[in-house]
Amino acid sequence: MKLKLVITAAVLSALPALALAQAQQGGAPNAPKPTKADAQKVVAIIKGDKAKTQAFCQLGAINDQMAEADQKKDEKKLDALGKQADALAQKIGPEYVSLMDGLDQVDENSQAGKDIAATLGQLDSVCGH
């Protein structure tokens, strides 16, 4: 199981569709490996800005729609939702995009992976979950 799936469980449906889209596309090959400090910065950014919190929560809804489209093998809808997710991720900021892009490089069983997952788990409550 990849770290993104662990984080999805920790953040429930609030984890953005960007992670799902990148997992399907193989992620970003040149993204830097994220650290706990990177995750803490992203959590602070999302929690500290109402517009970014709203964009993050909208990504959670898109994530649910993408999962449904993926089960139905609806590539056209998946692509359209992926574009929406990318636009929302950009609204959250480059730190968030970089963190999501680099998650494939983190072993979820490592201490760093567990620390990142726990840190992102702090976002559980921002969308009313």
N, C-alpha and C positions, 0 to 999 in steps of 0.2 A: 504494500500500500504506500502511495506517495504522500509526502508531507501535505500536499494540497488537500488530500482527502481527510487527513487528520484535522487540518484546520477547518475544513468544511464541517466536520462533526463538532468542533469546538465553537465555531461561530454560527452553527446551525445554518439556516437558509440565508443568513446575512452575508456570507462570503460571496463576493461578486462573481458574476458570470465570466469576468476576464480570466480567472483561474481555469475555469472549465474550458473556455475557448482556447487558451494557450496549451492546456493539457492535450487537447485534441490536435493542435497544430504543432506539438512538440516543444512549446515554450520558446523563449528567446535565447538563442545560443550564446550571445555575448553579454548577457546581463551579469552584473557582479553578484557574488554569493552574499545573500543578506545575513545580517547579524541581529541579535536580540535588540541592540541599540537602534537599528534601522526599524524594527517592528515597533519599538517604543515610540519612536518619532512619528511613525504613521498613525498609531493609535492616538497620540496627542493631537495630531493634525485633524483627524476625523472628529474626535470628541470636542475639539476647540472651535469648530466652525460649523454653524448650523447648515449652511449650504452644502458643505462637504459631507456632513452627516446624512443629509437628505439624499445626495447622490449615491452614497454608500448603500443606503437602504433600498433605493431604486435598483441598484445592481443586484441586491438580494432577490428582488422580485423577478428580474430578468434571468437570474440564475435558475430559478424554478421553471421559468418558461423554456429555457435552453435545455434543461434536463428532460422536459416533456418532449420537445422537438427532437432531441437526440434519440429518445426511445422510439419515436415514430419514424426515425430516419428521414426527417424533413430537413434536408440540407439547405434549401432556400430560406426557410424560416430561421434556421440556426445561423446562417450567415448574416441575415438582417439583424437578429438579436445580438450577434457578436459585434456588429458595428455600433449598435446602441450602447453596448457594454463598454466598448473602447472609448466612446465619447464621454460617458459618465466617469470612467477611470481618469481621463484627462482632466475632468473638473476637480477630482480629488487632489490630483497633483502628481508631479514627476516622482516624488519619493514613493508614493503608493505604487505607481506603475513599475518602478524599478524593483520594489520588494516583490511584487507578484511575478515579475519576469524571472527573478532569481531563485524562486522557491524550488525549482527542479534540481538545483544544485545542493540542496540541503537534505541530509539523511534524517528522516523523521524519527529514527531511533537514537540519534545522537543527542547529546545534551543540548547542543545548539538548536536542533530541530524541536526538541521538547520546549525549550525556552521561548522560541519564536511562536509556537502553537499556543503556549500559555499566555503570552503577551497579547496575541491577536484575539484570544478568547475573551479578553476584557471588552471587546466590542459586542459581546452577546446581547447586552441590554440596550444598545443605542437605537435599535429599531423596534423596541417594544416587545422583544421575544423573551 
